[in-house]
Structure formats: C-alpha cells, structure tokens
C-alpha cells in the first residue's frame, strides 16, 4: 500500500457506492481497495487513530450494499 514502515497492520475491505468513492478516500486511513476492485471497494486501516464514526458508517453501508435484494 506504499507505507515506508513495514510493520504489520490490520485492514478491512468494504464495498462502497462508486459515486461516493472519492469522498471516502483520504490516503491516510481510507484507501482504494487492496487486492480488490478499486471502483467498488475501499480498504480501511484498523488502528486507534482511524475515525471510528466514519468507519462504522462505511461498515453499515457496505453491509447494505452486499445484501441488496434484486
């Protein structure tokens, strides 16, 4: 993911609305998905400085997107 520090980090990939993708990416805590379709998925760094409220919102949105009824 381009970090200079090679220590192990915890991440989660979440599905996102493509129209909101760029609003969610900050390249600090939220990135285009690592090893996923970068148009539909984002990667969140799970650490103590990542904003919990935004992470929880994105988790809820991801759950809704992957469970949509056709």
C-alpha atoms as an extended CHARMM CRD file, in Angstrom:
* protein
*
        70  EXT
         1         1  UNK       CA              0.0000000000        0.0000000000        0.0000000000  PROA      1               0.0000000000
         2         2  UNK       CA              3.0380000000        2.2180000000       -0.1510000000  PROA      2               0.0000000000
         3         3  UNK       CA              3.8850000000        2.6670000000        3.5280000000  PROA      3               0.0000000000
         4         4  UNK       CA              7.5340000000        3.3140000000        4.4120000000  PROA      4               0.0000000000
         5         5  UNK       CA              7.1630000000        1.4130000000        7.6910000000  PROA      5               0.0000000000
         6         6  UNK       CA              6.9620000000       -2.3210000000        7.0550000000  PROA      6               0.0000000000
         7         7  UNK       CA              5.2910000000       -3.2150000000       10.3390000000  PROA      7               0.0000000000
         8         8  UNK       CA              2.1530000000       -5.3470000000       10.2470000000  PROA      8               0.0000000000
         9         9  UNK       CA             -1.1630000000       -3.5120000000       10.1340000000  PROA      9               0.0000000000
        10        10  UNK       CA             -4.7750000000       -4.6420000000       10.3280000000  PROA      10              0.0000000000
        11        11  UNK       CA             -7.1180000000       -3.6960000000        7.4970000000  PROA      11              0.0000000000
        12        12  UNK       CA            -10.6600000000       -4.3730000000        6.3410000000  PROA      12              0.0000000000
        13        13  UNK       CA            -12.0370000000       -4.1460000000        2.8020000000  PROA      13              0.0000000000
        14        14  UNK       CA            -15.5650000000       -2.7860000000        2.4720000000  PROA      14              0.0000000000
        15        15  UNK       CA            -17.8500000000       -2.3580000000       -0.5050000000  PROA      15              0.0000000000
        16        16  UNK       CA            -18.7670000000        1.2390000000       -1.2400000000  PROA      16              0.0000000000
        17        17  UNK       CA            -21.0510000000        3.1890000000       -3.5270000000  PROA      17              0.0000000000
        18        18  UNK       CA            -18.9230000000        4.1100000000       -6.5820000000  PROA      18              0.0000000000
        19        19  UNK       CA            -20.4300000000        7.6130000000       -6.6150000000  PROA      19              0.0000000000
        20        20  UNK       CA            -19.0200000000        8.2050000000       -3.1060000000  PROA      20              0.0000000000
        21        21  UNK       CA            -15.6540000000        6.5080000000       -3.6090000000  PROA      21              0.0000000000
        22        22  UNK       CA            -13.5440000000        9.6550000000       -3.9430000000  PROA      22              0.0000000000
        23        23  UNK       CA            -15.2750000000       11.2900000000       -0.9620000000  PROA      23              0.0000000000
        24        24  UNK       CA            -14.2580000000        8.3210000000        1.2100000000  PROA      24              0.0000000000
        25        25  UNK       CA            -10.5890000000        8.0780000000        0.1780000000  PROA      25              0.0000000000
        26        26  UNK       CA             -8.0540000000       10.1390000000        2.1440000000  PROA      26              0.0000000000
        27        27  UNK       CA             -4.8820000000        8.0070000000        1.6240000000  PROA      27              0.0000000000
        28        28  UNK       CA             -4.2560000000        8.1740000000        5.3860000000  PROA      28              0.0000000000
        29        29  UNK       CA             -6.9400000000        5.9290000000        6.8620000000  PROA      29              0.0000000000
        30        30  UNK       CA             -9.0830000000        5.0940000000        3.8250000000  PROA      30              0.0000000000
        31        31  UNK       CA             -7.6080000000        3.8050000000        0.5520000000  PROA      31              0.0000000000
        32        32  UNK       CA             -8.6900000000        2.3120000000       -2.7650000000  PROA      32              0.0000000000
        33        33  UNK       CA             -9.1410000000       -1.3780000000       -2.0120000000  PROA      33              0.0000000000
        34        34  UNK       CA             -6.0610000000       -3.5190000000       -1.5830000000  PROA      34              0.0000000000
        35        35  UNK       CA             -6.3430000000       -6.6090000000       -3.8450000000  PROA      35              0.0000000000
        36        36  UNK       CA             -9.9670000000       -5.8000000000       -4.7680000000  PROA      36              0.0000000000
        37        37  UNK       CA            -11.9030000000       -3.9380000000       -7.4610000000  PROA      37              0.0000000000
        38        38  UNK       CA            -10.8590000000       -0.3580000000       -6.7340000000  PROA      38              0.0000000000
        39        39  UNK       CA            -14.1030000000        1.0320000000       -8.1960000000  PROA      39              0.0000000000
        40        40  UNK       CA            -16.3450000000       -0.7810000000       -5.7090000000  PROA      40              0.0000000000
        41        41  UNK       CA            -14.2090000000       -1.4870000000       -2.6280000000  PROA      41              0.0000000000
        42        42  UNK       CA            -12.1630000000        0.5100000000       -0.1270000000  PROA      42              0.0000000000
        43        43  UNK       CA             -9.5580000000       -0.5180000000        2.4320000000  PROA      43              0.0000000000
        44        44  UNK       CA             -9.6860000000        0.8880000000        5.9530000000  PROA      44              0.0000000000
        45        45  UNK       CA             -6.6730000000        0.8420000000        8.2640000000  PROA      45              0.0000000000
        46        46  UNK       CA             -7.7790000000       -0.5300000000       11.6270000000  PROA      46              0.0000000000
        47        47  UNK       CA             -5.8600000000        1.3850000000       14.2590000000  PROA      47              0.0000000000
        48        48  UNK       CA             -6.5200000000        3.7330000000       17.1410000000  PROA      48              0.0000000000
        49        49  UNK       CA             -6.3370000000        6.9100000000       15.0180000000  PROA      49              0.0000000000
        50        50  UNK       CA             -8.7520000000        5.9200000000       12.2370000000  PROA      50              0.0000000000
        51        51  UNK       CA            -12.0380000000        7.7960000000       12.7720000000  PROA      51              0.0000000000
        52        52  UNK       CA            -14.4400000000        5.2680000000       14.3110000000  PROA      52              0.0000000000
        53        53  UNK       CA            -17.6350000000        7.0960000000       13.2960000000  PROA      53              0.0000000000
        54        54  UNK       CA            -16.7030000000        7.1310000000        9.6100000000  PROA      54              0.0000000000
        55        55  UNK       CA            -15.5260000000        3.5040000000        9.7500000000  PROA      55              0.0000000000
        56        56  UNK       CA            -18.8180000000        2.4200000000       11.3330000000  PROA      56              0.0000000000
        57        57  UNK       CA            -20.8050000000        4.3500000000        8.7190000000  PROA      57              0.0000000000
        58        58  UNK       CA            -18.8420000000        2.7000000000        5.8980000000  PROA      58              0.0000000000
        59        59  UNK       CA            -19.3200000000       -0.7140000000        7.5050000000  PROA      59              0.0000000000
        60        60  UNK       CA            -23.1050000000       -0.1920000000        7.6420000000  PROA      60              0.0000000000
        61        61  UNK       CA            -23.1600000000        0.9870000000        4.0150000000  PROA      61              0.0000000000
        62        62  UNK       CA            -21.0700000000       -1.9830000000        2.9070000000  PROA      62              0.0000000000
        63        63  UNK       CA            -23.3860000000       -4.4120000000        4.6670000000  PROA      63              0.0000000000
        64        64  UNK       CA            -26.3860000000       -2.8540000000        2.9240000000  PROA      64              0.0000000000
        65        65  UNK       CA            -24.7010000000       -2.9640000000       -0.4910000000  PROA      65              0.0000000000
        66        66  UNK       CA            -23.6990000000       -6.6230000000       -0.3080000000  PROA      66              0.0000000000
        67        67  UNK       CA            -27.1370000000       -7.6380000000        0.9890000000  PROA      67              0.0000000000
        68        68  UNK       CA            -29.2660000000       -5.7400000000       -1.5300000000  PROA      68              0.0000000000
        69        69  UNK       CA            -32.2410000000       -7.6900000000       -2.8230000000  PROA      69              0.0000000000
        70        70  UNK       CA            -32.6240000000       -7.7200000000       -6.5920000000  PROA      70              0.0000000000
